[in-house]
């Protein structure tokens, strides 16, 4: 594979190379599963155009245009004077390559159960979430095409990658070899079975979280076969026994919004049983119909004879489970080794600063500090960098109707506050303890009751003030 990798790089088959070659119009069309603009942009027959057509667009190319390194790779087949790819081979943002099955398109045959999905938005989402701190042992649970290993390489001294699907491990090994990564310990098996009794400093997983009714033939890469969202729940519950002290785990997950039940309590309950500090962020919620349509499109079932039947059966099953929506988001655990763990569950659907992994440790620290700090009155707080004070009021009015503190960095949270908290944000510099500061501020804003220092805990947990 080294010769093939060299050829790919020489030809410019990289993220930037493909993006520049296709242009904005063709790239946008591809996102809508329209190939014509991309085909027009790659009709020159040069090495880069040939590679894009062969492995990105998945169309046959003339054999005379294919380099020997490609023909010798074992990843293409020849039929007369045409060559076709047997896999999807895409450059990735790390500078490496990802090998998978070709992305399914409308009109394609039904997917094989051991289909190996390529890297996409979810893969990038998880990679953006994972802490950037160096670790000793890392586990990529459910590695699929192996893309998370590309991000862990260089940050972990040892990487173990597991998958229930043997074919996924086969293609993942190709991904790693083409990316110049060696030494990955790849193991076949379900959940944590292949690493029973072992500990890790970091666990990452983009698991088969899709919530679907039981069916005869499930797709291994997306459906666990478990009831409802039990697979994600069980993944969370089993993780702590595999984390070293201070170890972290980062997952993508789906969870159900069930009639009569608060989703915060549902997912928070999963984490509260772990003994770890935890952070859950819901990034999106889909109603049942939207959710079903998304995953039927994912398997290219739209337009097939079974589409309506499958759609109806899936919705009927949701009705039986009293499902009103399906949430998607991040779950993070940290083995803080404390008898007083803290779990934060929140919904953030606005744009945040990426990658979250650059500051996820400080987010966890803030939540834990706000929860466990004993004497906030003597604490030396400082206002977080980049904080804005936004005031809304009637023209000429002495006092604003609303005061909002808004973060311009990190998670970009915003919170409506009172005059005391707003004044505190203007003077907190780590020089004077919180208690005396609140006394002075209370006098300046009206001499009313002195605020309790504990009232500032939520603002510390959310990163408005640093301790």
Secondary structure, 3 states (H helix, E strand, C coil): CHHHHHHHHHCCCCHHHHHHHHHHHHHHHHHCCCCHHHHHHCCCCCHHHHHHHHHHHCCCEEHHHCCHHHHCCCCEEEECCEEEECCEEEECCCCCEEEECCCCCCCCCCCCCCCCCCCCHHHHHHHHHCCCCCEEEEEEECCCCCHHHHHHECCEEEEEEEECCHHHHHHHHHHHHHCCCCCCEEEECCCCHHHCCCCEEEEEEECCECCCCCCCCCCCCCECCCCCCHHHHHHHHHHHHHEEEEEEEEEEEEEEEECCCCHHHHHHHHHHCCCCEEEEEEEEEECHHHHHHHHHHHCCCCCCCCHHHHHHHHHHHHHHCCEEEEEEEEEEEECCCCCCCCEEEEECCCCCCCCHHHCHHHHHHHHHHHHHCCCHHHCCCEECCCEEEEEECCCCCCCCCEEEEEECCCCCCEEEECHHHHHHHHHCECCCCHHHHHHHHHHHCCCCCCCCHHHHHHHHHCCCEEC
